[in-house]
Amino acid sequence: MTTQIIKLNAGKYKVPVMVRVENDRLFLNFPFNRTLLNEVKVMKGAKWHGYDEHNPKKEWSIKNCFRNRFQLAALMGKNPYEHYDKPLVNVEPTRSTLYDHQKEMFRFGLTRKRCIFACQMRTGKTLAAIEVIEHSGISPWVWVGPRSAIAGVQLEFEKWGAKVYPEFMTYDKLRKLVQEDAMCLPAGIVFDECTKIKNPTAQRSQAAAIICDEMREAGDCYIIGMSGAPAPKSPADWWNQCEIVCPGFLREGQYNKFKERLAIITEKESLDGGVYPELTAWLDDEKKCAVCGKYSEDHFTDDFSDAGHKFEPSVNEVANLYTRMNGLVLVKFKKDCLDLPELQYRLIRVEQSGSIKRAASLILKTAPRSVTALMLLRELSDGFQYAEEEQGETDCERCRGTGVTIEYVSNNDEGESGPPEPGECIPQEESCPHCNGSGRAKKLVRVAKEVKCPKEQVLIDLLDEHEPIGRFVVYAGFQASIDRCISIALRYQWDVIRADGRGWAYFCSKTNKSLALTSKDMLKKFAMGEEDKILFAGQPGAAGMGIDLAASPSALFYSNSFNGEDRMQAVERIHGPAMDVNRGATIIDIVHLDIDEYVLNNLQEKQDLMNLTMGELRAAAKELNYDS
């Protein structure tokens, strides 16, 4: 045990504080001061030792980590934010092609070193980061991103002739390397699409935090987060991203404490009698009541009941958040950076057949849950229904082909009543009830049973419309829908790039076979290849981030997924500096069953479809004439 005693004066609190360092803890001893005490309580790992079972002491301790040292320095009158207040270095990037906003990103990253580019999709964050990597003078670098985005980034490094290449890896690979303690410590790291680490409890977020903590302890380093969502749906998403890049920059040491500052949280009773916190409203408007979150015109005041209260104006904490993050986070919106034509939207409605209407009505009447009904309706709208078919036999999953399972039975004497005590059960072999002891079970395979769907003709017409251009993008929410689009494209002599949960593949229309190409090579073919016609067919979640598909002037959403962020990311793939500004960029949606439009409207409002109730779906169905 190493002990170091440091006497400090707690800055504005005018309280002498004695700090004792013991291993991984900082022990704080100071005269009672309620304001200072509240500051200590929100620090990471704060603990009062007055109630210790052995050797209780009237002192607090906190974890000896960067976050707490940062906060402690602020309490002691120092300025740990000084580094983030410095003017940006006046250094010119190597490439003269950078826009002014990209030059600002480059200088921001080079000056701050540990920062976040919160710049909207397609504003050129990758090129700015390449310049930072080349000018940093350190190595090695690691670039972490989603699987689909990695391919696009690698193409950017090749396109711009980068002088320094980082090690590219997915967030899943980062997690595995950190868990196995096999990660070589980099001097610089880039977290592309860093919204992937917004959840502090996710394993990839914890892995990112661990590696960044080690980098900071090792010495001066670069940690750059890149987010395409400068205004996320939940402002609380910023906490963990900032915490990974620079712990302590935001005062709150816990995600929940941070959220409580930005929103009104009320306790609700659950059905089982417990209590849970519920988000009532974000504090994003001074005109909202600080107690209930309602606007003054909607406010309920009743002096004769406990439920009523007078209107109390609130503080716009969400707006203040961006002021608090200033210096650490650089915010840029595409409309302020690039002079591009606005995205155009086109809605194509197709006729519903009587049989499809009847099938939709039957689903709504028989589906046990709203989520099931919503999924089945979306499948039906795309012209198929998933079903399980028997295809031979396979080893029983429960007994793994042995025909027997181990059951634990009571070892109590015969006639003795009551449940067995721990340790009174013994293992006993039993015939597997799942396969009746045979060790074999039916092999069930999910297949898509197709029905005639008018969406097919829409895709055929759009392929014909885009034939002179030779490039087109289609997104769909199901693998079966992707396969259907691929089949149509190949039939009309279009090569196809498929990017979904199964991975990337390139299908040649001349041979009707797949070619062995990397995802980077596929994107290169789509952008500048000699092939006459290429269709990019993908799922928004698997192929909607970090890639450039601006060679196509249009993107068709054959169907949508539940995820609003995936939709927003996918929409931006065709809208960027590389687009043809004369043709513009158009997003096309098909409405077959009216549930398509219902899903689309909810996505645009950023609502969570998984929270829909069966009653809401049935009410919507009556409006949409499914029950007619």
C-alpha positions in Angstrom: 0.0 0.0 0.0 1.4 3.4 -1.0 0.1 6.5 0.8 0.5 10.1 -0.3 -1.0 13.0 1.6 -1.8 16.1 -0.4 -3.2 19.3 1.3 -5.5 21.3 -1.0 -7.7 24.3 -0.6 -11.2 23.7 -2.1 -11.2 26.8 -4.2 -14.5 28.7 -4.0 -15.6 26.6 -1.0 -12.7 27.9 1.1 -12.4 24.5 2.9 -9.1 22.8 3.5 -9.2 19.2 2.1 -6.7 16.5 2.9 -6.4 13.9 0.1 -4.8 10.6 0.9 -3.9 8.3 -2.0 -4.2 4.6 -1.3 -3.9 2.2 -4.2 -6.9 2.9 -6.4 -8.8 5.2 -4.0 -8.6 8.8 -3.0 -9.6 9.4 0.6 -10.9 12.9 1.3 -10.9 14.5 4.8 -12.5 17.9 5.2 -14.6 19.9 7.7 -18.4 19.7 7.1 -19.5 21.7 4.2 -22.9 20.7 2.6 -22.2 22.1 -0.8 -18.8 20.4 -1.1 -20.3 17.2 0.3 -22.9 17.2 -2.5 -20.1 17.6 -5.1 -18.2 14.6 -3.6 -21.3 12.4 -3.5 -21.8 12.6 -7.3 -18.1 11.5 -8.0 -17.4 8.1 -9.3 -17.2 5.4 -6.7 -18.0 7.8 -3.8 -18.2 6.0 -0.4 -18.7 7.1 3.2 -16.5 5.0 5.5 -18.2 5.9 8.8 -20.3 2.8 8.6 -17.5 0.3 7.7 -17.7 -2.9 9.7 -14.0 -2.9 10.4 -12.1 0.3 11.4 -14.8 2.9 10.5 -13.5 6.4 9.8 -15.3 9.7 9.3 -14.1 10.3 5.8 -15.1 9.9 2.2 -13.3 8.0 -0.6 -13.6 8.1 -4.3 -12.1 6.1 -7.1 -8.6 7.2 -8.2 -9.5 7.8 -11.9 -9.2 10.5 -14.5 -12.8 11.6 -14.1 -12.5 12.2 -10.3 -9.1 13.9 -10.7 -10.6 16.1 -13.3 -13.5 17.1 -11.1 -11.3 17.4 -8.0 -9.1 19.9 -9.8 -12.1 22.0 -10.7 -13.2 22.0 -7.0 -9.7 23.0 -5.9 -9.9 26.2 -8.0 -7.8 24.9 -10.9 -9.1 25.0 -14.5 -9.1 21.5 -16.0 -11.1 22.9 -18.9 -8.2 25.2 -19.9 -7.1 22.8 -22.7 -10.6 23.0 -24.2 -10.7 26.8 -24.1 -7.5 27.3 -26.2 -7.8 28.8 -29.7 -7.5 26.3 -32.5 -4.0 25.8 -34.0 -3.4 27.7 -37.3 -2.3 24.7 -39.4 -3.2 24.1 -43.0 -4.3 20.6 -44.0 -2.3 18.7 -46.6 -5.2 18.6 -49.1 -6.5 21.8 -50.6 -9.8 20.1 -51.4 -11.2 20.4 -47.9 -14.2 22.7 -47.4 -13.9 25.4 -44.7 -16.0 23.4 -42.2 -13.7 20.3 -42.8 -10.7 22.5 -42.1 -12.3 23.6 -38.8 -12.9 19.9 -37.9 -9.2 19.2 -38.7 -7.9 22.0 -36.5 -10.4 21.2 -33.8 -9.2 17.6 -33.6 -5.6 18.5 -33.8 -5.9 21.1 -31.0 -8.3 19.3 -28.6 -6.9 15.7 -29.2 -9.7 14.2 -27.2 -13.0 15.4 -28.7 -16.1 14.6 -30.7 -17.1 15.6 -34.2 -20.9 15.9 -33.9 -21.3 16.7 -37.5 -24.3 15.6 -39.6 -24.0 12.7 -42.0 -22.1 13.4 -45.2 -20.3 16.5 -44.0 -16.9 15.0 -44.6 -15.8 13.9 -41.1 -13.7 11.0 -42.5 -11.4 13.2 -44.6 -10.9 15.6 -41.6 -10.0 12.6 -39.4 -7.5 11.4 -42.0 -5.8 14.8 -41.9 -5.7 14.7 -38.1 -4.1 11.2 -38.1 -1.5 12.3 -40.6 -0.6 15.5 -38.7 -0.7 13.9 -35.2 2.8 12.5 -35.5 1.9 9.5 -33.4 1.3 5.8 -34.0 -0.3 3.3 -34.0 -3.9 4.3 -34.7 -7.1 2.3 -34.5 -10.3 3.0 -36.3 -13.4 1.5 -34.8 -16.8 1.5 -36.6 -19.8 -0.5 -37.7 -19.2 -3.3 -40.2 -20.8 -1.5 -43.1 -19.1 1.8 -42.3 -15.6 0.2 -42.3 -15.8 -0.6 -46.0 -16.7 3.0 -46.8 -13.9 4.4 -44.7 -11.3 2.1 -46.2 -12.4 3.3 -49.6 -12.0 6.9 -48.5 -8.4 6.2 -47.2 -7.6 4.7 -50.6 -9.3 7.5 -52.5 -7.4 10.3 -50.7 -4.1 8.5 -50.8 -3.7 8.5 -47.0 -0.1 8.4 -45.7 -1.0 6.6 -42.5 -3.3 3.7 -42.3 -4.9 2.7 -38.9 -5.9 -0.7 -37.9 -9.6 -1.1 -38.8 -11.9 -3.1 -36.6 -15.6 -3.4 -35.7 -17.0 -2.6 -32.3 -17.6 -6.3 -31.8 -13.9 -7.0 -32.4 -12.9 -4.3 -30.0 -15.1 -5.8 -27.3 -13.5 -9.3 -27.9 -9.9 -8.0 -27.8 -10.5 -6.0 -24.6 -12.2 -8.9 -22.9 -9.4 -11.3 -23.9 -6.8 -8.7 -22.9 -5.3 -9.0 -26.4 -5.6 -5.4 -27.5 -2.4 -3.6 -28.4 -2.6 -0.2 -26.8 -2.9 2.5 -29.6 -1.7 6.1 -29.3 -4.8 7.3 -31.2 -8.3 5.9 -31.7 -11.3 7.0 -33.7 -14.8 5.9 -32.8 -16.8 6.2 -36.0 -20.6 6.4 -35.6 -19.9 6.8 -31.8 -23.6 6.6 -31.1 -22.9 2.9 -30.9 -21.3 3.5 -27.5 -24.0 5.8 -26.1 -25.3 3.1 -23.8 -23.0 2.9 -20.7 -24.1 -0.7 -19.8 -23.4 -2.2 -23.3 -20.2 -4.3 -23.5 -18.8 -2.4 -26.4 -19.2 0.8 -24.5 -17.4 -0.6 -21.5 -14.6 -2.0 -23.7 -14.2 1.5 -25.3 -14.0 3.1 -21.9 -11.4 0.6 -20.7 -9.1 1.1 -23.7 -9.4 4.9 -23.5 -8.6 4.9 -19.7 -5.5 2.9 -20.4 -4.5 5.3 -23.2 -4.8 8.3 -20.9 -2.8 6.7 -18.2 -0.1 5.8 -20.7 0.4 9.4 -21.7 -0.7 12.0 -24.3 -3.1 10.4 -26.8 -5.8 11.2 -29.4 -9.4 10.0 -28.8 -11.8 11.2 -31.4 -15.5 10.3 -31.6 -17.4 10.9 -34.8 -21.2 11.1 -34.6 -23.6 11.8 -37.5 -26.4 12.8 -35.1 -25.6 16.3 -33.7 -29.2 16.5 -32.3 -30.0 13.0 -31.1 -33.5 11.9 -30.2 -32.5 11.6 -26.5 -30.1 14.3 -25.3 -29.0 11.9 -22.6 -27.2 9.9 -25.3 -24.4 12.5 -25.0 -23.4 11.4 -21.5 -21.5 8.2 -22.2 -19.9 9.5 -25.5 -18.5 12.4 -23.6 -17.5 10.2 -20.7 -15.5 7.9 -22.9 -13.6 10.7 -24.6 -13.0 13.0 -21.6 -14.3 11.6 -18.3 -15.4 14.4 -15.9 -16.0 17.1 -18.6 -19.7 16.7 -17.7 -20.1 17.1 -14.0 -22.6 14.3 -13.5 -20.8 11.0 -12.7 -23.8 8.8 -13.5 -26.1 8.5 -16.6 -29.2 8.7 -14.4 -28.0 11.8 -12.7 -27.3 13.4 -16.0 -30.8 12.5 -17.4 -32.5 13.8 -14.3 -30.9 17.2 -14.9 -32.2 17.3 -18.5 -35.6 15.9 -18.0 -38.6 15.6 -15.6 -38.6 12.1 -14.2 -41.6 10.9 -12.2 -42.1 7.7 -10.3 -44.8 5.4 -11.5 -46.3 2.3 -9.9 -46.0 -0.9 -12.0 -48.6 -3.6 -12.1 -46.7 -5.7 -9.6 -46.8 -2.9 -7.0 -43.2 -1.8 -7.6 -42.1 1.7 -8.6 -40.2 2.7 -11.8 -38.9 6.0 -13.1 -40.7 7.4 -16.2 -39.6 10.2 -18.5 -42.4 12.9 -18.4 -40.8 15.6 -20.5 -37.4 16.9 -21.7 -36.5 20.4 -20.3 -36.0 21.8 -23.8 -38.2 24.9 -23.6 -38.5 27.6 -21.0 -42.3 27.7 -21.6 -42.7 24.3 -20.1 -43.6 23.8 -16.4 -40.7 22.7 -14.3 -42.9 20.4 -12.3 -45.1 18.6 -14.9 -43.5 19.5 -18.3 -46.7 21.0 -19.8 -47.0 24.3 -21.6 -48.8 27.1 -19.7 -51.9 26.8 -22.0 -52.2 23.1 -21.3 -51.3 23.4 -17.6 -53.7 22.2 -14.9 -54.0 24.2 -11.7 -56.2 23.2 -8.9 -55.7 24.8 -5.5 -58.1 22.3 -3.8 -56.2 19.1 -4.6 -52.7 17.7 -4.2 -52.5 16.9 -7.9 -52.8 20.6 -9.0 -49.9 23.0 -8.8 -49.0 26.5 -10.0 -47.1 26.9 -13.3 -43.3 27.1 -12.7 -41.2 28.2 -15.7 -38.3 25.8 -16.3 -34.7 26.2 -17.5 -33.9 25.0 -21.0 -31.3 22.4 -19.8 -31.1 20.8 -23.3 -29.9 24.1 -24.9 -27.5 24.6 -21.9 -26.1 21.2 -22.6 -24.6 22.3 -25.9 -23.0 25.2 -24.1 -21.6 22.9 -21.4 -20.2 20.6 -24.1 -18.6 23.5 -26.0 -14.9 22.8 -26.5 -15.3 19.1 -26.3 -18.0 18.7 -29.0 -17.9 20.4 -32.4 -21.5 20.6 -33.9 -22.1 21.0 -37.6 -25.2 20.6 -39.7 -25.1 19.8 -43.4 -27.4 22.7 -44.4 -24.9 25.1 -42.8 -21.8 23.5 -44.5 -22.8 22.4 -48.0 -24.7 24.0 -50.8 -26.6 20.9 -51.9 -30.1 20.6 -53.3 -32.5 19.4 -50.7 -33.6 15.8 -50.6 -36.8 15.2 -52.5 -39.4 12.7 -51.3 -41.7 10.6 -53.5 -44.5 8.4 -52.3 -45.9 5.7 -54.6 -49.2 4.1 -53.6 -50.1 0.8 -55.1 -53.6 -0.9 -55.1 -54.5 -3.4 -52.5 -56.2 -6.6 -53.7 -59.3 -8.0 -51.9 -57.4 -11.1 -50.8 -54.6 -9.0 -49.2 -57.1 -6.9 -47.4 -58.9 -10.0 -46.0 -55.5 -11.4 -44.9 -54.6 -8.2 -43.1 -58.0 -8.2 -41.3 -57.5 -11.8 -40.2 -54.0 -10.9 -38.8 -55.4 -8.1 -36.7 -58.2 -10.3 -35.4 -56.0 -13.3 -34.5 -52.5 -12.0 -33.6 -51.9 -12.4 -29.9 -49.7 -9.3 -29.5 -49.3 -5.9 -31.3 -45.7 -6.5 -32.2 -46.6 -9.8 -33.8 -49.4 -8.2 -35.8 -47.2 -5.4 -36.9 -44.5 -7.8 -38.1 -47.0 -10.0 -40.0 -48.6 -7.0 -41.6 -45.3 -5.7 -42.8 -44.4 -9.1 -44.2 -47.7 -9.3 -46.0 -47.3 -5.8 -47.5 -44.0 -7.0 -49.0 -45.7 -10.0 -50.5 -44.7 -12.9 -48.3 -45.2 -14.6 -45.0 -42.4 -16.4 -43.0 -43.2 -20.0 -42.1 -41.3 -23.0 -40.7 -41.0 -26.1 -42.9 -39.7 -29.5 -42.0 -36.5 -30.4 -43.8 -35.2 -33.8 -42.5 -33.9 -34.4 -39.1 -31.1 -33.0 -36.9 -29.6 -33.7 -33.4 -32.0 -32.8 -30.6 -31.0 -29.4 -29.2 -32.0 -30.3 -25.7 -30.0 -33.5 -25.3 -27.5 -32.8 -28.1 -28.2 -36.1 -29.7 -27.6 -38.3 -26.7 -31.2 -39.2 -26.0 -30.9 -38.5 -22.3 -31.0 -35.4 -20.0 -29.8 -34.8 -16.5 -32.7 -34.1 -14.1 -32.1 -33.1 -10.4 -34.4 -35.0 -8.0 -34.9 -34.7 -4.3 -32.8 -36.9 -2.0 -35.3 -36.6 0.9 -36.4 -39.8 2.7 -39.7 -41.2 1.4 -42.7 -39.6 3.1 -40.8 -36.5 4.1 -42.7 -33.4 3.1 -41.6 -30.0 2.0 -39.2 -28.8 -0.7 -35.7 -30.2 -0.6 -33.0 -28.1 1.1 -29.9 -26.9 -0.9 -27.6 -29.9 -1.4 -30.4 -32.4 -1.0 -30.9 -32.9 -4.8 -29.0 -35.6 -6.8 -28.5 -35.8 -10.6 -30.3 -38.5 -12.4 -30.4 -39.5 -16.1 -33.8 -39.4 -17.7 -35.0 -40.1 -21.3 -35.1 -36.8 -23.2 -38.8 -35.6 -23.3 -38.1 -33.5 -26.3 -37.1 -36.3 -28.6 -38.5 -39.3 -26.6 -35.0 -40.6 -26.2 -34.2 -40.9 -29.9 -31.6 -38.1 -29.9 -33.1 -36.9 -33.2 -35.6 -34.1 -33.8 -37.3 -32.5 -36.8 -35.3 -29.9 -38.6 -37.3 -26.7 -39.0 -36.2 -24.1 -41.5 -37.7 -20.7 -42.0 -38.9 -20.1 -45.5 -40.7 -17.2 -47.1 -43.9 -18.1 -48.9 -44.5 -15.4 -51.5 -47.7 -14.0 -52.9 -48.3 -11.7 -55.7 -47.3 -8.2 -54.7 -47.7 -4.9 -56.7 -44.4 -3.6 -55.2 -42.6 -5.8 -57.7 -43.9 -3.8 -60.6 -42.8 -0.5 -58.9 -39.3 -1.8 -58.6 -39.3 -3.0 -62.3 -40.5 0.4 -63.4 -37.8 2.2 -61.3 -35.1 0.0 -62.7 -36.2 0.9 -66.2 -36.3 4.6 -65.2 -32.7 4.4 -63.9 -31.3 2.3 -66.7 -29.6 5.3 -68.4 -27.8 6.1 -65.1 -27.0 2.5 -64.3 -27.1 2.9 -60.6 -29.9 2.4 -58.1 -30.3 1.8 -54.4 -33.1 -0.2 -52.7 -33.6 -0.8 -49.0 -35.9 -3.3 -47.4 -36.7 -4.4 -43.9 -36.6 -8.2 -44.4 -34.1 -10.6 -45.9 -36.9 -12.2 -47.9 -37.7 -8.8 -49.5 -34.0 -8.2 -50.3 -33.9 -11.7 -52.0 -37.0 -10.7 -54.0 -35.5 -7.5 -55.2 -32.3 -9.3 -56.1 -34.2 -11.8 -58.2 -36.0 -9.1 -60.1 -32.8 -7.1 -60.7 -30.9 -10.2 -62.0 -33.8 -11.0 -64.3 -33.5 -7.5 -65.9 -29.8 -7.8 -66.3 -28.7 -5.7 -63.3 -25.6 -6.7 -61.3 -26.5 -6.6 -57.5 -24.6 -5.8 -54.4 -26.3 -7.3 -51.4 -25.6 -6.0 -47.9 -27.7 -7.3 -45.0 -27.4 -9.4 -41.9 -25.9 -12.3 -43.9 -23.0 -10.0 -45.0 -21.9 -8.5 -48.3 -22.1 -10.3 -51.7 -21.8 -9.4 -55.4 -24.1 -11.1 -57.9 -23.2 -11.0 -61.6 -26.3 -10.9 -63.9 -24.4 -12.5 -66.8 -23.3 -15.6 -64.9 -26.0 -15.5 -62.2 -23.3 -16.3 -59.7 -21.6 -14.4 -56.9 -18.1 -13.0 -57.3 -15.4 -13.0 -54.6 -15.0 -9.3 -53.9 -14.4 -7.4 -50.7 -17.1 -4.9 -49.6 -14.6 -2.1 -50.4 -14.2 -3.4 -54.0 -18.0 -3.6 -54.3 -18.4 0.0 -53.3 -15.7 1.0 -55.7 -17.5 -0.7 -58.5 -20.7 1.0 -57.6 -19.0 4.4 -57.5 -16.8 4.3 -60.5 -16.9 0.8 -62.0 -17.3 0.0 -65.7 -20.4 -2.2 -65.2 -23.4 -0.8 -67.0 -26.0 -1.4 -64.3 -25.6 -2.1 -60.5 -28.3 -2.3 -57.9 -27.4 -1.9 -54.3 -29.8 -3.9 -52.2 -29.5 -3.6 -48.4 -31.1 -3.5 -45.0 -30.9 -0.1 -43.3 -29.4 -1.5 -40.1 -26.7 -3.4 -41.9 -25.9 -1.1 -44.8 -27.1 2.4 -43.8 -24.0 3.8 -42.1 -20.8 5.3 -43.3 -21.0 4.4 -47.0 -21.3 6.6 -50.1 -23.9 5.6 -52.6 -24.2 9.0 -54.3 -23.6 7.5 -57.7 -27.4 6.8 -57.6 -29.7 9.8 -57.7 -32.5 7.8 -55.9 -33.0 5.3 -53.1 -36.2 3.2 -52.9 -37.4 2.0 -49.5 -39.2 -1.2 -50.5 -40.1 -1.4 -46.8 -38.9 0.1 -43.6 -37.5 -1.4 -40.4 -38.5 -0.3 -36.9 -35.4 1.7 -36.2 -35.6 5.5 -36.8 -31.9 6.0 -36.6 -31.3 3.3 -39.3 -33.8 5.1 -41.6 -32.2 8.5 -41.1 -28.7 7.1 -41.8 -29.8 5.2 -44.9 -31.6 8.2 -46.3 -28.3 10.2 -46.3 -26.3 7.7 -48.3 -27.2 9.2 -51.7 -27.1 12.8 -50.5 -23.5 14.2 -50.2 -20.8 16.1 -52.0 -20.2 13.4 -54.6 -23.9 13.5 -55.8 -24.9 15.0 -59.2 -26.4 18.3 -58.1 -28.3 18.6 -61.4 -30.1 15.3 -60.9 -30.6 15.9 -57.2 -31.4 13.1 -54.7 -34.8 11.5 -54.3 -36.1 9.1 -51.6 -38.9 6.9 -52.8 -41.3 5.0 -50.5 -44.0 2.5 -51.5 -47.3 2.3 -49.7 -49.1 -1.0 -50.3 -50.9 -1.9 -47.2 -51.7 1.3 -45.3 -49.6 0.0 -42.4 -46.6 1.0 -44.5 -47.6 4.6 -44.2 -48.4 4.2 -40.5 -44.9 2.8 -39.9 -43.3 5.5 -42.1 -45.1 8.3 -40.2 -44.0 6.9 -36.9 -40.4 6.7 -38.0 -40.5 10.3 -39.2 -41.8 11.3 -35.7 -39.0 9.2 -34.1 -41.5 7.2 -32.1 -40.8 3.7 -30.9 -43.1 1.3 -32.8 -42.4 -1.5 -30.3 -44.5 0.5 -27.7 -47.6 0.3 -29.9 -50.6 -1.4 -28.2 -52.9 -3.9 -30.0 -55.7 -1.4 -29.4 -53.8 1.3 -31.2 -53.1 -1.0 -34.2 -56.8 -2.1 -34.4 -57.9 1.6 -34.2 -55.5 2.5 -37.0 -56.8 -0.5 -39.0 -60.3 0.9 -38.9 -59.1 4.2 -40.2 -57.2 2.4 -42.9 -60.2 0.3 -44.0 -58.7 -3.2 -43.2 -62.0 -4.2 -41.6 -64.2 -3.0 -44.4 
